[in-house]
Amino acid sequence: MTVRAVAWGLAAAGAVAVAIVSRRSLRHPTSHGFFRFFAFVAILAVLALAVPHWLERPWCARQLASWVLLFGSIYPAVQGFRLLRGRGRPRPPDPGTGLLAFENTSSLVTAGIYRRIRHPMYASLLLLAWGAVLKSPSVPALGLALVAAAALVATAKAEEGENLARFGAEYRDYMRRTTRFVPFIC
């Protein structure tokens, strides 16, 4: 079996796993989980395209930039998850919602990485997608990364609406003080 076949097999298995985890969200097309599903599937496809080229020309500028983005994606994901679990005081989600347990917080988290950006885990996924594109840029990879980016923007906007409903004026004030993905930029 080739590396390419294994990569696509793993991407397909990952897409099935994401579909299972997202099954409740997929019934609610306005929920952030609905859009997040499509972002994950697009990112899995970008990764499948990139894997056969992962270690080609390791010291060229494009590969080095790719590694910076890929390693850079780790910190916001880990910190975002850690802070949501620790300071967000998650509670079991209502069965009718598509929320995952760790994201159903009872407290708005504004410390650490959340002090500057509202969606560190989505920022992490953007870095992951574009880091994978740089491994082997192609029209399909660029198209998939654009789909992932659009889905992540839609995910963030939907989640912001949900958070406004949950936290009200406190979240609106938080939105004024922070950016969506990149500190001081967007």
TORPA-4810 file (N, C-alpha, C, O; in nm, 3 decimals):
<nodes>
NODE_1_0.085_-0.118_0.000_0.000_0.000_0.000_0.090_0.125_0.000_0.190_0.130_0.071_M
NODE_2_0.053_0.223_-0.079_0.134_0.344_-0.090_0.105_0.440_0.024_0.002_0.431_0.091_T
NODE_3_0.196_0.533_0.043_0.178_0.638_0.144_0.051_0.717_0.113_-0.026_0.751_0.203_V
NODE_4_0.032_0.745_-0.014_-0.088_0.821_-0.056_-0.217_0.747_-0.018_-0.310_0.808_0.034_R
NODE_5_-0.221_0.616_-0.042_-0.340_0.537_-0.009_-0.364_0.534_0.142_-0.478_0.546_0.187_A
NODE_6_-0.256_0.519_0.219_-0.270_0.519_0.365_-0.320_0.656_0.412_-0.408_0.663_0.498_V
NODE_7_-0.264_0.763_0.357_-0.305_0.899_0.396_-0.453_0.921_0.370_-0.524_0.973_0.455_A
NODE_8_-0.500_0.881_0.252_-0.642_0.899_0.220_-0.731_0.807_0.303_-0.842_0.844_0.339_W
NODE_9_-0.682_0.687_0.333_-0.757_0.597_0.421_-0.772_0.655_0.561_-0.880_0.649_0.620_G
NODE_10_-0.664_0.712_0.613_-0.670_0.776_0.745_-0.760_0.900_0.742_-0.833_0.926_0.838_L
NODE_11_-0.754_0.976_0.634_-0.840_1.094_0.621_-0.986_1.051_0.618_-1.071_1.115_0.682_A
NODE_12_-1.017_0.945_0.545_-1.155_0.896_0.539_-1.201_0.847_0.676_-1.313_0.876_0.719_A
NODE_13_-1.115_0.773_0.745_-1.149_0.727_0.880_-1.168_0.846_0.975_-1.259_0.846_1.058_A
NODE_14_-1.082_0.946_0.961_-1.097_1.066_1.043_-1.227_1.138_1.014_-1.292_1.188_1.106_G
NODE_15_-1.265_1.145_0.887_-1.391_1.211_0.850_-1.510_1.137_0.909_-1.606_1.199_0.954_A
NODE_16_-1.505_1.004_0.909_-1.612_0.925_0.970_-1.618_0.952_1.120_-1.726_0.970_1.177_V
NODE_17_-1.502_0.956_1.185_-1.497_0.983_1.329_-1.553_1.123_1.360_-1.629_1.140_1.456_A
NODE_18_-1.514_1.221_1.280_-1.564_1.358_1.300_-1.715_1.362_1.277_-1.786_1.433_1.348_V
NODE_19_-1.764_1.287_1.179_-1.908_1.283_1.153_-1.983_1.223_1.272_-2.091_1.270_1.308_A
NODE_20_-1.926_1.120_1.332_-1.989_1.058_1.449_-1.993_1.156_1.566_-2.097_1.172_1.630_I
NODE_21_-1.881_1.222_1.592_-1.875_1.320_1.702_-1.968_1.438_1.674_-2.026_1.495_1.766_V
NODE_22_-1.981_1.474_1.546_-2.059_1.591_1.507_-2.205_1.560_1.474_-2.278_1.649_1.431_S
NODE_23_-2.248_1.438_1.493_-2.381_1.397_1.444_-2.493_1.487_1.495_-2.585_1.518_1.419_R
NODE_24_-2.489_1.530_1.620_-2.595_1.619_1.671_-2.585_1.757_1.610_-2.687_1.819_1.578_R
NODE_25_-2.463_1.807_1.593_-2.443_1.939_1.532_-2.490_1.942_1.388_-2.540_2.045_1.342_S
NODE_26_-2.474_1.833_1.317_-2.512_1.828_1.177_-2.663_1.841_1.157_-2.709_1.869_1.047_L
NODE_27_-2.738_1.819_1.264_-2.884_1.838_1.258_-2.924_1.984_1.279_-3.040_2.020_1.263_R
NODE_28_-2.827_2.068_1.314_-2.852_2.210_1.343_-2.762_2.295_1.254_-2.652_2.333_1.296_H
NODE_29_-2.805_2.325_1.131_-2.720_2.396_1.034_-2.676_2.536_1.075_-2.590_2.594_1.009_P
NODE_30_-2.732_2.591_1.181_-2.686_2.723_1.226_-2.589_2.714_1.343_-2.537_2.816_1.388_T
NODE_31_-2.563_2.593_1.392_-2.471_2.578_1.505_-2.326_2.584_1.459_-2.295_2.556_1.344_S
NODE_32_-2.239_2.621_1.553_-2.098_2.629_1.516_-2.042_2.490_1.483_-1.951_2.479_1.401_H
NODE_33_-2.095_2.386_1.544_-2.047_2.251_1.518_-2.075_2.205_1.376_-2.001_2.124_1.321_G
NODE_34_-2.183_2.256_1.316_-2.216_2.223_1.178_-2.103_2.269_1.085_-2.053_2.191_1.003_F
NODE_35_-2.063_2.394_1.098_-1.957_2.449_1.012_-1.821_2.387_1.047_-1.738_2.365_0.959_F
NODE_36_-1.800_2.360_1.176_-1.673_2.302_1.219_-1.651_2.166_1.155_-1.538_2.130_1.121_R
NODE_37_-1.758_2.090_1.137_-1.746_1.959_1.070_-1.681_1.974_0.933_-1.589_1.900_0.899_F
NODE_38_-1.728_2.070_0.855_-1.674_2.089_0.720_-1.530_2.139_0.724_-1.450_2.103_0.637_F
NODE_39_-1.496_2.219_0.822_-1.357_2.262_0.838_-1.267_2.142_0.865_-1.161_2.129_0.804_A
NODE_40_-1.308_2.054_0.955_-1.227_1.936_0.987_-1.210_1.845_0.866_-1.100_1.796_0.841_F
NODE_41_-1.317_1.823_0.792_-1.308_1.735_0.675_-1.213_1.795_0.571_-1.132_1.723_0.513_V
NODE_42_-1.223_1.925_0.548_-1.134_1.991_0.451_-0.989_1.982_0.498_-0.899_1.959_0.417_A
NODE_43_-0.965_2.000_0.627_-0.829_1.993_0.680_-0.774_1.851_0.668_-0.657_1.832_0.634_I
NODE_44_-0.857_1.751_0.695_-0.813_1.613_0.678_-0.773_1.586_0.533_-0.675_1.516_0.508_L
NODE_45_-0.848_1.641_0.439_-0.815_1.623_0.297_-0.685_1.695_0.262_-0.603_1.641_0.187_A
NODE_46_-0.664_1.815_0.315_-0.538_1.887_0.291_-0.421_1.806_0.346_-0.317_1.794_0.282_V
NODE_47_-0.438_1.751_0.465_-0.332_1.668_0.524_-0.305_1.545_0.439_-0.189_1.507_0.420_L
NODE_48_-0.410_1.482_0.386_-0.391_1.364_0.301_-0.313_1.400_0.174_-0.229_1.322_0.128_A
NODE_49_-0.340_1.517_0.119_-0.263_1.562_0.002_-0.117_1.589_0.039_-0.027_1.566_-0.042_L
NODE_50_-0.094_1.638_0.160_0.040_1.681_0.201_0.131_1.566_0.243_0.253_1.573_0.222_A
NODE_51_0.076_1.462_0.302_0.158_1.357_0.363_0.264_1.299_0.270_0.378_1.281_0.314_V
NODE_52_0.234_1.268_0.145_0.339_1.212_0.059_0.458_1.307_0.036_0.565_1.263_-0.007_P
NODE_53_0.439_1.433_0.065_0.544_1.534_0.041_0.601_1.590_0.171_0.673_1.690_0.170_H
NODE_54_0.569_1.526_0.281_0.600_1.579_0.413_0.748_1.613_0.432_0.780_1.717_0.490_W
NODE_55_0.836_1.528_0.384_0.979_1.547_0.409_1.060_1.580_0.284_1.183_1.572_0.286_L
NODE_56_0.994_1.616_0.175_1.067_1.655_0.054_1.138_1.788_0.075_1.082_1.880_0.134_E
NODE_57_1.260_1.797_0.027_1.339_1.920_0.034_1.322_1.989_0.171_1.270_2.100_0.178_R
NODE_58_1.365_1.924_0.278_1.334_1.971_0.414_1.387_2.109_0.450_1.335_2.173_0.541_P
NODE_59_1.489_2.157_0.381_1.548_2.286_0.419_1.510_2.402_0.328_1.564_2.511_0.341_W
NODE_60_1.417_2.379_0.235_1.375_2.490_0.149_1.283_2.583_0.229_1.222_2.542_0.328_C
NODE_61_1.275_2.707_0.185_1.200_2.809_0.260_1.053_2.769_0.278_0.996_2.792_0.385_A
NODE_62_0.992_2.710_0.177_0.852_2.671_0.186_0.831_2.565_0.294_0.735_2.571_0.370_R
NODE_63_0.922_2.468_0.300_0.911_2.363_0.403_0.934_2.420_0.543_0.865_2.384_0.638_Q
NODE_64_1.031_2.508_0.554_1.056_2.569_0.685_0.936_2.651_0.731_0.899_2.646_0.849_L
NODE_65_0.876_2.727_0.640_0.756_2.804_0.674_0.643_2.709_0.714_0.567_2.738_0.806_A
NODE_66_0.633_2.597_0.644_0.532_2.498_0.677_0.550_2.447_0.820_0.454_2.439_0.897_S
NODE_67_0.674_2.413_0.856_0.699_2.364_0.991_0.669_2.470_1.096_0.619_2.438_1.203_W
NODE_68_0.699_2.596_1.066_0.667_2.704_1.161_0.517_2.708_1.186_0.473_2.716_1.300_V
NODE_69_0.438_2.702_1.078_0.292_2.703_1.094_0.242_2.577_1.166_0.157_2.586_1.254_L
NODE_70_0.295_2.461_1.129_0.250_2.337_1.191_0.283_2.333_1.340_0.197_2.300_1.422_L
NODE_71_0.406_2.367_1.375_0.441_2.369_1.518_0.370_2.484_1.589_0.334_2.472_1.706_F
NODE_72_0.351_2.595_1.518_0.279_2.708_1.576_0.134_2.677_1.605_0.071_2.743_1.688_G
NODE_73_0.079_2.576_1.539_-0.060_2.539_1.562_-0.080_2.467_1.696_-0.193_2.459_1.745_S
NODE_74_0.026_2.416_1.753_0.013_2.337_1.876_-0.022_2.424_1.996_-0.114_2.392_2.071_I
NODE_75_0.048_2.534_2.015_0.029_2.617_2.134_-0.114_2.668_2.150_-0.173_2.648_2.256_Y
NODE_76_-0.174_2.733_2.048_-0.310_2.783_2.070_-0.410_2.671_2.097_-0.504_2.691_2.174_P
NODE_77_-0.393_2.555_2.036_-0.485_2.444_2.061_-0.475_2.395_2.204_-0.575_2.379_2.273_A
NODE_78_-0.353_2.371_2.248_-0.332_2.319_2.384_-0.377_2.420_2.488_-0.448_2.385_2.582_V
NODE_79_-0.337_2.545_2.471_-0.374_2.647_2.569_-0.525_2.673_2.570_-0.585_2.687_2.677_Q
NODE_80_-0.585_2.680_2.453_-0.730_2.702_2.446_-0.806_2.590_2.514_-0.897_2.616_2.592_G
NODE_81_-0.770_2.466_2.484_-0.837_2.352_2.544_-0.816_2.350_2.695_-0.910_2.329_2.772_F
NODE_82_-0.692_2.372_2.737_-0.660_2.369_2.881_-0.740_2.475_2.958_-0.794_2.447_3.065_R
NODE_83_-0.747_2.595_2.903_-0.819_2.703_2.971_-0.970_2.679_2.972_-1.035_2.707_3.073_L
NODE_84_-1.025_2.628_2.863_-1.169_2.598_2.864_-1.201_2.492_2.969_-1.300_2.503_3.041_L
NODE_85_-1.117_2.389_2.975_-1.140_2.282_3.074_-1.123_2.332_3.216_-1.199_2.294_3.305_R
NODE_86_-1.021_2.417_3.238_-0.991_2.460_3.374_-1.074_2.578_3.422_-1.135_2.571_3.529_G
NODE_87_-1.076_2.685_3.345_-1.143_2.807_3.390_-1.286_2.821_3.342_-1.364_2.897_3.399_R
NODE_88_-1.322_2.748_3.239_-1.456_2.760_3.184_-1.562_2.686_3.263_-1.681_2.706_3.242_G
NODE_89_-1.518_2.601_3.354_-1.608_2.519_3.433_-1.713_2.450_3.344_-1.832_2.479_3.354_R
NODE_90_-1.666_2.359_3.257_-1.761_2.291_3.167_-1.863_2.209_3.244_-1.837_2.159_3.354_P
NODE_91_-1.978_2.197_3.185_-2.085_2.115_3.241_-2.137_2.026_3.130_-2.118_2.057_3.012_R
NODE_92_-2.202_1.917_3.164_-2.256_1.830_3.058_-2.353_1.908_2.968_-2.438_1.981_3.018_P
NODE_93_-2.338_1.893_2.837_-2.428_1.966_2.747_-2.569_1.908_2.746_-2.588_1.790_2.775_P
NODE_94_-2.664_1.990_2.714_-2.801_1.942_2.696_-2.802_1.846_2.578_-2.732_1.868_2.480_D
NODE_95_-2.880_1.739_2.586_-2.882_1.640_2.478_-2.920_1.697_2.342_-2.874_1.646_2.240_P
NODE_96_-3.001_1.800_2.336_-3.045_1.856_2.209_-2.943_1.944_2.139_-2.959_1.976_2.021_G
NODE_97_-2.836_1.982_2.210_-2.736_2.069_2.150_-2.626_1.986_2.087_-2.613_1.867_2.115_T
NODE_98_-2.548_2.049_2.003_-2.435_1.981_1.943_-2.306_2.010_2.016_-2.199_1.976_1.967_G
NODE_99_-2.315_2.072_2.134_-2.193_2.108_2.207_-2.121_1.985_2.258_-2.183_1.885_2.296_L
NODE_100_-1.989_1.993_2.258_-1.907_1.891_2.321_-1.890_1.929_2.467_-1.904_2.046_2.502_L
NODE_101_-1.862_1.834_2.552_-1.858_1.859_2.696_-1.761_1.971_2.733_-1.796_2.056_2.815_A
NODE_102_-1.641_1.974_2.677_-1.542_2.073_2.718_-1.578_2.215_2.674_-1.530_2.311_2.733_F
NODE_103_-1.662_2.229_2.571_-1.695_2.362_2.522_-1.825_2.417_2.581_-1.860_2.531_2.555_E
NODE_104_-1.895_2.339_2.658_-2.018_2.384_2.722_-1.982_2.448_2.857_-2.012_2.393_2.963_N
NODE_105_-1.919_2.562_2.850_-1.868_2.627_2.971_-1.977_2.706_3.042_-2.071_2.756_2.979_T
NODE_106_-1.963_2.716_3.172_-2.055_2.796_3.251_-1.994_2.931_3.286_-2.059_3.016_3.347_S
NODE_107_-1.869_2.949_3.249_-1.797_3.073_3.279_-1.722_3.119_3.154_-1.659_3.038_3.086_S
NODE_108_-1.728_3.247_3.125_-1.656_3.303_3.011_-1.507_3.307_3.042_-1.467_3.360_3.145_L
NODE_109_-1.426_3.251_2.954_-1.281_3.247_2.974_-1.219_3.365_2.900_-1.234_3.378_2.778_V
NODE_110_-1.149_3.451_2.975_-1.086_3.570_2.914_-0.940_3.582_2.955_-0.878_3.687_2.935_T
NODE_111_-0.885_3.477_3.012_-0.746_3.479_3.058_-0.656_3.406_2.958_-0.704_3.340_2.866_A
NODE_112_-0.526_3.420_2.979_-0.429_3.349_2.895_-0.443_3.389_2.749_-0.456_3.508_2.718_G
NODE_113_-0.441_3.291_2.661_-0.450_3.318_2.518_-0.584_3.383_2.482_-0.593_3.455_2.382_I
NODE_114_-0.688_3.357_2.563_-0.819_3.418_2.539_-0.820_3.567_2.570_-0.916_3.636_2.538_Y
NODE_115_-0.717_3.616_2.631_-0.709_3.760_2.658_-0.696_3.839_2.528_-0.742_3.953_2.520_R
NODE_116_-0.635_3.780_2.426_-0.613_3.849_2.299_-0.701_3.800_2.185_-0.743_3.879_2.100_R
NODE_117_-0.729_3.669_2.182_-0.810_3.615_2.073_-0.924_3.530_2.128_-0.911_3.463_2.230_I
NODE_118_-1.036_3.535_2.056_-1.157_3.463_2.101_-1.156_3.316_2.062_-1.222_3.235_2.128_R
NODE_119_-1.085_3.280_1.958_-1.093_3.143_1.905_-0.955_3.082_1.882_-0.918_3.058_1.767_H
NODE_120_-0.879_3.057_1.988_-0.745_3.002_1.967_-0.743_2.865_1.903_-0.652_2.833_1.827_P
NODE_121_-0.844_2.783_1.932_-0.844_2.649_1.873_-0.875_2.656_1.723_-0.821_2.576_1.646_M
NODE_122_-0.958_2.748_1.681_-0.984_2.765_1.538_-0.863_2.829_1.470_-0.831_2.795_1.356_Y
NODE_123_-0.796_2.920_1.539_-0.672_2.977_1.485_-0.570_2.866_1.465_-0.497_2.865_1.366_A
NODE_124_-0.566_2.773_1.559_-0.475_2.658_1.548_-0.506_2.575_1.424_-0.416_2.531_1.353_S
NODE_125_-0.634_2.555_1.398_-0.673_2.478_1.279_-0.638_2.551_1.151_-0.600_2.488_1.052_L
NODE_126_-0.649_2.684_1.151_-0.606_2.761_1.034_-0.457_2.743_1.009_-0.415_2.723_0.895_L
NODE_127_-0.377_2.751_1.116_-0.232_2.731_1.103_-0.201_2.590_1.051_-0.114_2.572_0.967_L
NODE_128_-0.273_2.492_1.101_-0.255_2.354_1.058_-0.287_2.339_0.909_-0.209_2.279_0.834_L
NODE_129_-0.398_2.394_0.866_-0.438_2.382_0.726_-0.336_2.448_0.633_-0.294_2.388_0.535_A
NODE_130_-0.297_2.570_0.665_-0.204_2.641_0.576_-0.063_2.584_0.585_0.012_2.588_0.487_W
NODE_131_-0.025_2.531_0.702_0.103_2.462_0.712_0.106_2.338_0.625_0.208_2.309_0.562_G
NODE_132_-0.005_2.265_0.620_-0.013_2.147_0.534_-0.011_2.186_0.387_0.051_2.117_0.306_A
NODE_133_-0.077_2.296_0.351_-0.076_2.341_0.211_0.067_2.368_0.166_0.104_2.336_0.053_V
NODE_134_0.146_2.428_0.253_0.284_2.461_0.215_0.372_2.338_0.192_0.477_2.349_0.129_L
NODE_135_0.332_2.225_0.242_0.408_2.102_0.217_0.413_2.070_0.069_0.515_2.026_0.017_K
NODE_136_0.301_2.091_0.001_0.292_2.064_-0.143_0.180_2.148_-0.202_0.070_2.098_-0.224_S
NODE_137_0.207_2.276_-0.227_0.102_2.364_-0.278_0.048_2.314_-0.413_0.124_2.278_-0.503_P
NODE_138_-0.083_2.312_-0.423_-0.149_2.272_-0.546_-0.286_2.339_-0.547_-0.332_2.389_-0.444_S
NODE_139_-0.350_2.339_-0.661_-0.483_2.398_-0.670_-0.581_2.326_-0.577_-0.657_2.392_-0.506_V
NODE_140_-0.583_2.192_-0.575_-0.675_2.126_-0.482_-0.644_2.159_-0.335_-0.736_2.183_-0.256_P
NODE_141_-0.517_2.161_-0.298_-0.480_2.192_-0.159_-0.521_2.335_-0.123_-0.576_2.359_-0.016_A
NODE_142_-0.494_2.428_-0.213_-0.534_2.567_-0.187_-0.686_2.579_-0.177_-0.737_2.649_-0.089_L
NODE_143_-0.757_2.511_-0.265_-0.903_2.514_-0.260_-0.957_2.458_-0.129_-1.048_2.515_-0.069_G
NODE_144_-0.901_2.346_-0.087_-0.945_2.285_0.040_-0.911_2.374_0.159_-0.991_2.384_0.252_L
NODE_145_-0.794_2.438_0.157_-0.758_2.527_0.267_-0.850_2.649_0.270_-0.884_2.697_0.378_A
NODE_146_-0.890_2.697_0.154_-0.986_2.808_0.150_-1.123_2.765_0.203_-1.189_2.841_0.273_L
NODE_147_-1.165_2.643_0.170_-1.290_2.590_0.225_-1.279_2.579_0.377_-1.371_2.617_0.449_V
NODE_148_-1.166_2.527_0.425_-1.146_2.515_0.569_-1.148_2.653_0.636_-1.211_2.670_0.740_A
NODE_149_-1.080_2.750_0.576_-1.077_2.885_0.633_-1.217_2.946_0.637_-1.256_3.005_0.737_A
NODE_150_-1.292_2.932_0.528_-1.428_2.986_0.524_-1.516_2.916_0.628_-1.596_2.981_0.696_A
NODE_151_-1.501_2.785_0.640_-1.580_2.711_0.739_-1.542_2.752_0.881_-1.628_2.758_0.969_A
NODE_152_-1.414_2.780_0.905_-1.372_2.822_1.039_-1.421_2.963_1.071_-1.455_2.992_1.186_L
NODE_153_-1.424_3.051_0.972_-1.482_3.184_0.995_-1.631_3.170_1.027_-1.681_3.233_1.120_V
NODE_154_-1.702_3.086_0.949_-1.844_3.063_0.976_-1.864_2.999_1.114_-1.959_3.033_1.185_A
NODE_155_-1.775_2.907_1.151_-1.781_2.844_1.283_-1.766_2.949_1.393_-1.844_2.951_1.488_T
NODE_156_-1.666_3.034_1.378_-1.641_3.138_1.479_-1.760_3.233_1.491_-1.801_3.268_1.602_A
NODE_157_-1.815_3.275_1.378_-1.930_3.366_1.382_-2.051_3.301_1.448_-2.120_3.364_1.529_K
NODE_158_-2.077_3.175_1.414_-2.189_3.104_1.476_-2.167_3.089_1.627_-2.259_3.106_1.706_A
NODE_159_-2.045_3.055_1.665_-2.014_3.040_1.807_-2.027_3.172_1.880_-2.072_3.176_1.995_E
NODE_160_-1.987_3.281_1.816_-2.002_3.412_1.879_-2.149_3.444_1.904_-2.183_3.501_2.008_E
NODE_161_-2.236_3.408_1.810_-2.380_3.427_1.832_-2.429_3.344_1.949_-2.509_3.392_2.030_G
NODE_162_-2.382_3.221_1.959_-2.420_3.134_2.070_-2.370_3.192_2.203_-2.440_3.189_2.304_E
NODE_163_-2.246_3.243_2.202_-2.190_3.299_2.324_-2.258_3.429_2.365_-2.273_3.457_2.484_N
NODE_164_-2.300_3.508_2.267_-2.377_3.629_2.299_-2.509_3.591_2.368_-2.551_3.656_2.463_L
NODE_165_-2.572_3.484_2.318_-2.696_3.438_2.380_-2.671_3.385_2.521_-2.754_3.403_2.610_A
NODE_166_-2.557_3.321_2.541_-2.527_3.260_2.671_-2.474_3.362_2.772_-2.517_3.363_2.888_R
NODE_167_-2.380_3.449_2.729_-2.311_3.538_2.824_-2.352_3.685_2.812_-2.315_3.765_2.898_F
NODE_168_-2.427_3.721_2.708_-2.482_3.855_2.694_-2.379_3.966_2.684_-2.282_3.957_2.610_G
NODE_169_-2.403_4.072_2.761_-2.320_4.193_2.756_-2.175_4.164_2.790_-2.085_4.230_2.737_A
NODE_170_-2.151_4.068_2.877_-2.013_4.032_2.912_-1.937_3.985_2.789_-1.820_4.020_2.770_E
NODE_171_-2.002_3.906_2.704_-1.937_3.857_2.582_-1.923_3.970_2.480_-1.822_3.979_2.410_Y
NODE_172_-2.024_4.055_2.470_-2.017_4.167_2.376_-1.898_4.256_2.410_-1.826_4.300_2.320_R
NODE_173_-1.875_4.283_2.539_-1.760_4.362_2.581_-1.630_4.289_2.549_-1.532_4.350_2.506_D
NODE_174_-1.629_4.159_2.571_-1.512_4.076_2.540_-1.480_4.082_2.390_-1.364_4.089_2.352_Y
NODE_175_-1.584_4.080_2.306_-1.563_4.089_2.162_-1.498_4.221_2.123_-1.417_4.226_2.030_M
NODE_176_-1.531_4.327_2.192_-1.471_4.458_2.162_-1.323_4.463_2.197_-1.247_4.538_2.136_R
NODE_177_-1.282_4.384_2.294_-1.143_4.388_2.342_-1.051_4.290_2.270_-0.929_4.297_2.285_R
NODE_178_-1.108_4.199_2.192_-1.028_4.092_2.133_-1.050_4.083_1.982_-1.139_4.146_1.926_T
NODE_179_-0.963_4.003_1.919_-0.981_3.972_1.777_-1.021_3.825_1.765_-1.014_3.749_1.862_T
NODE_180_-1.062_3.787_1.648_-1.111_3.651_1.629_-0.999_3.546_1.630_-1.008_3.449_1.705_R
NODE_181_-0.896_3.566_1.549_-0.795_3.462_1.531_-0.651_3.506_1.556_-0.573_3.430_1.613_F
NODE_182_-0.617_3.625_1.515_-0.478_3.672_1.523_-0.474_3.800_1.606_-0.541_3.897_1.572_V
NODE_183_-0.397_3.801_1.714_-0.394_3.921_1.797_-0.364_4.046_1.717_-0.273_4.048_1.633_P
NODE_184_-0.440_4.151_1.743_-0.422_4.284_1.685_-0.451_4.292_1.536_-0.436_4.399_1.477_F
NODE_185_-0.494_4.181_1.472_-0.516_4.183_1.326_-0.659_4.148_1.290_-0.733_4.233_1.240_I
NODE_186_-0.700_4.024_1.314_-0.836_3.984_1.274_-0.896_3.887_1.374_-1.010_3.842_1.357_C
</nodes>
